[in-house]
Amino acid sequence: MSAPASLLVVGDALLDHDLCGRAERLAPDAPVPVVSEARRTSRPGGAALAATLAAADGRPVTLVTALGDDEASEQLVRLLGDRVRLVRLPLSGTLSSKTRVLAEGTPLLRLDDGEGRAREATDEARRAVAEAGAVLVADYGRGAAEVLREALESAAARVPVVWDPHPRGEQPVPGARLVTPSASEARAFVGGEPHADASPLQTAARDADALVRSWQAASVAVTLGGRGALLSHGETPLLVPSPVTAEGDACGAGDRFAATAAGFLADGELTETAVREAVHAATRYVAEGGVRSLATDPASSPAAFPPADGDPTEDALRTAARVRAAGGTVVAAGGCFDLLHAGHVALLQAARRTGDCLVVCVNSDASVRRRKGGGRPLVPVADRLRVLRALECVDAVAVFEEDTPERLLAELRPHIWAKGGDYALERLPEAPLVESWGGQVVLFPYLDGRSTTGIAEKAALSPRPVGLAHERERG
């Protein structure tokens, strides 16, 4: 597997804070909630969040953004640490910061400070854009895209440029590979009143089509929140649905979407593939707690966003840890998954609906041979993992070498261990382990008549195609 391609992020960095506490009463002097036991967390915001998320995918990231000598700028630099390479633009004023006040996860109020803007481009910033292999413009309406517009126009003529627009920001440069407005942003950019008889999906499709033409973009993906995204090249749109319904804090989900799409385009993938992966990543992001799983204090920032290293098992462990830390439910299921069939898919879909993420534990090739015999697996583990990852209900995969997954389960510590109903009369060997940390083994109805062995035997008995038989006889 080749290493992820590098990505240049151009945009307006913000400093974000959350004040999270409990609200159990109203103030005596006004009908407003009193938030008590508030805990403050800070994190990169705006383009800095998009860059950090892209870096967490394991790719080298350079962030071009405006920073000053003010306290907020200095704190943001500390939070970023060495996860991204910084190219600084001069900042007029102080860095914008946003503070959300939340009661048990529900936002009550937001306070905005600082109206700093990028003052001008620098030679270093222009050079970074000119040398980039792919660019994400995370425009938050504070001037970074404006001062580098000429360089970005040149970049769009030769490399993928993804533009995440802002109502107060710049219009995307002509030739952008992908522009990613939300449905409400797309409607505002188009202007006018929607057709009275149009559904939200029809409105999004018409808006996307109009924006492709007016922006001279190769494609526009209108994000639809929990429904997924609508991709248009100016004709019949493609709806990319969310794999599951993810409820939670959606703050930053747009940055997660844009960063993922830009990363896949940097890797040379098709726009359709990039948008599908971006929908999946944004859904996982919300399910895993969103920015709550990323918020950190400056002292602990180096460990806040562990880089991906290409190991699927390590990625699965990180996914489970993030979901658990955000208060979500981790579900795990296991098996050989040789010749994936409808019974497997039914089990995995049902398992995913019981929690906030699904980790699939897969027997290695050696483990399958010991359990099933010398002729198995029919499909090597790398291909089995790839097929499982393509399922919308699967968030992560992990491989175990042993005959049973106890060692891996002890690391994952899932809340739910899902098995098919064909185990109903057995005491699963891993059940005591799962129960030792308060986990629960859950059986799901078995889809009768589906098995890898049965499919393989039927395939072996199938008559050979006549043309192929004649070819072999002549040979």
Secondary structure, 3 states (H helix, E strand, C coil): CCCCCCEEEEECEEEEEEEEEEEEEECCCCCCEEEEEEEEEEEEEEHHHHHHHHHHCCCCEEEEEEECCCHHHHHHHHHHCCCCEEEEEEEECCCCEEEEEEECCEEEEEEEECCCEECCCCHHHHHHHHHCCCEEEECCCCCHHHHCHHHHHHHHCCCCEEEECCCCCCCCCCCCCEECCEHHHHHHHHCCCCCCCCCHHHHHHHHHHHHHHHHCCCCEEEECHHHCEEEECCCCCEEECCCCCCCCCCCCHHHHHHHHHHHHHHCCCCHHHHHHHHHHHHHHHHHCCHHHHCCECHHHHHHCCCCCCCCHHHHHHHHHHHHHHCCCCEEEEEECCCCCCHHHHHHHHHHHCCCCEEEEEEECHHHHHHHHCCCCCCCCHHHHHHHHHCCCCCCEEEEECCCCCHHHHHHHCCCEEEEEHHHCCCCCCCHHHHHHCCCEEEEECCCCCCCHHHHHHHHHHCCCCHHHHHHHHHC
